[in-house]
Structures are given as C-alpha cells and as structure tokens.
Amino acid sequence: MSPPFPTTLPCCSGSGKHEPRVVITGVGLVSSLGRDRESTWQAVRQGQRGMRWVKGIPELGSRAVIAAPVDLEPDFPGQLKPIPLARLAALEAVQDAQLNLQHLDPFEVGCCISGHMGDASHVALRLGRTELLPRKDFPWWQQWFPSSACEEVKRSLGLRGPSLVHQAACASGLADFHAAVRLLRSGQCRAVVAGAADALHPLFIAGFERLRVLAQAEDPQEACRPFDRRRCGFVMDEGAAVFVLERLEDALARGAKIYAEVLGGIMAAQAHHVTSMDMGSHALAEALRRLLHQTQLEPEQVDYINAHGTGTQQNDPAEVQGIRQALGKAASQVVLSSTKAQLGHLINAAGCVELAITVLALRDGFLPPTMNLTDPDPECDLNCLPLEGLPQRAQVALKLSVGFGGHVVAVALRRWNDPATGFAYPELPKAQAA
C-alpha cells in the first residue's frame, strides 16, 4: 500500500521534475564523551565536557595542550585515528539503520566520508625522528591519502557506488553529507553512507597555535566559551559521525526507523580570506536565505540552529549577524547553541558530529546547551541557551558549518513524526503542497 503522502518533491531548479525525498535512517557517533551514539548524546544532555590536558605529542616536547582525545588503544594499534574512528561510526550507523547491504546492489550504495590530513609520519625518515614512524603492522602507504578513511569504510562494507571526499576545512563533513543527499536525489544511489572523522595531529595543533585560535584556561573544561564575552578560542577534538541516508520510498518499503527528513542543503563561499572571516556575514546570510527558499521554509518555522560556534573572537558575532540578516525578526525566536564547548572542534568532522547531535535533539525533543556561556557577549544577542538544555519538541533545525578558506555549508532537517508516537506523517510545506 502506498504511503498517504508524496515520496518525491518538485526539483528546486523549477524544471518540473520530481526528486526523491531523503531521510536519515542510521546514526553512528564516536567522541571524547563516548564510544557510541547514545553514550555521547547522554553526556551532551548532561552538560559534560571532554576536554583535558594532553601530553606525549613528540613534536610539542614536554608541553601539554588542552584537547579532547578519544582513547582507541590497544584496539587499533598503528593506525592513524581517523580511519578506525570512521569505521566504528560507519558500522554503528549501518547496524542502527538495520540496513542489509547484501540485499542491495553494491553499485547503488555510495560512500561520502570527508578527508583527513593523511599520515605524514614517513617524512620523519628525512628528519631522523624514528619515534614518529608508523607501526609496521599498518604502514603509512595504506593511510597516506586524504581519502583513506573513505576507502576503508567502502572496503569494510563492500560498497561499490559513487565515492566522494571533500576538503573544505571545518565544513568538510557537512559538505559530504550534502553531496550524499545530491547522489540520492539524482537517482545515482538508493542509499549512501556519509560522514566524517578526524583526530588530533601535531601539524594541525602547531598551525592553530600560530594562528592564536586555541583556547587557554587553567581548567581545560572551561576553555571553550562560545558566544561568551571572555571567549578566547576553541579546543581541538577527535571523533567521527556517520549517517545512513536513503530515499524515503525505500526506507518506508523496508519499514526502517526514520530519524529525520533532509529538507535541503546549500554551499557557498565567502571569497574573502584564507583564515579571516567576512565580518559583514554576507555569504552566510545569503546561503541561509537560499536554503529557506529552496526548502520553502518561512523563517518562523525554524525552531533550532546548531551553530558553528567556535568560541573565537571573529566567528561568533559574524555567525549571529548572518543569522539575523537571513531570518529577520524571526531570529529573536529561534534557539541557537554550540556544542563545541562540550565536544571541542573536530575540524573536518565538526559538521557531521554536530549534525548527529542535532538529529538526536530532534528525536528526543531536547535542545543541547551552550556550556561555559556565563557572560554573554552583547554582539551575540540571540537565545544561545546558556548552561542548560531546553526540553522542546523542535520540528525544523538548521546546521551551519563555516570553514577556513571561506567555505559555508548549511543543512535543513525536519523531525520525522512517526504515527506510532501519536503524530501524523509530516506534511509538505504549503508552498510545495499547493
């Protein structure tokens, strides 16, 4: 029996064609707060923070840095961390979706896992630094390319469909998610495993130290303070988030559990500077306007925004300004928060890990807090949900990512209201239904 609602949408290009509706049926999550989805989410709900002092990075000598690491030893000896992190999250996502890959054509299942830095340890040979060399049981040439994590997930799951890897700095993960949606809507895939993984790397740490964007504090758990007057930077983290995305008709046909519908996504560029932000927020505001137009959402329909919210001097007011420009008066009603104060900044994986938190927030009707926000900056004058989360059954949420180089990515989600919980299947927005 066909569902009592459309499983396709008019193409946003106005061509008259219809595209499949896309839904999230599986979520895998690994972070400094937990080795799986639910333990991480419960820690976020409770306001826990994963930051601590970290020593033992050879390139930094005896110095300690504030970071939020994931302990994978001795389970994955010798591997550059993004690879096992991606695999752990991907396996959890596929199991969560109860997706039997043996029943699908492997050439119709895609894989989009954003790139990491690649293992550059072998260059230590030229420096005579033997302590930096990779373990012999997992040689560098198997993890050298930025696509290594994606290739490992494809190999372990037996996927033969399109494979896409993006390098868009801190927006990489969300760019991969957006690309996965396009693969489904174009008809190239029936399902896509999409996400991102990243880990602490000495070169990243050194680079961000030189840029003076790493947070400093006596108590590492209070170092990152998004939207706070005393904010001084972010804390580097590691982890992974992976999703199973499917066409709505396929998910319904197999009786899959559905977390949320992907209403749309947008990518833009600031074209301003490699590391500095456009403080006028023109690109972010325009991207959000185009996303609302694409999804036929009114600004008043947006309940929650998971911000990029790095806790740096430039990012936070620029992001708030862009949201205000795009949503107008409705911005004062939206709830905004940043989970980087709890999870840290996962660089390539930041967008997907925070998108996973957003999906779970929609599922459970609980909006996560912005921890360490004790002295709100007047320039960040939205409802940034300081210190305590908010029980609210939000229906529409946006996730924003802004990366070095001017990359801007935004995704819109709508909670899936399953009839078993007493809610009707979601209707189309009025403009599309008409």
TABEL-V751342 format. One line per field, one symbol per residue. psi: psi as a letter, one per 30 degrees, with the letter a starting at -180 (. if undefined). Layout:
psi = ???
//
This chain:
psi = kklhlkgllkkffgfflklkkklkfkkkkklfflgaeeeeeeeeefglkgklkklgjefgbfkklklilkjfkgeikfkkefeeeeeeeeeeeeeefhjjffgljffgjlkjjllafljgffffeffgifffklkffileffgelfgeeeeeeeeffhkgakkkkkjhbfgeeeeeeeeeeeeeffgflflkjkalkllkkeeeeeeeeefhgkkklejffgekikgkfgkgalkkllalkklkklkeeeeeeghlkkelkjellkklkehelefkljffgeeeeeeeeeeeeefhkkeffjekkjleifgleeeeeeeeeeeeeefbffeffkkklkgffefajgcefeeeefeeeeeeeeefhjklljlgifikkffigljgikekljjkikekkkkkkklkfgkkkkkklkkjjkffggklkkllleeee.
//
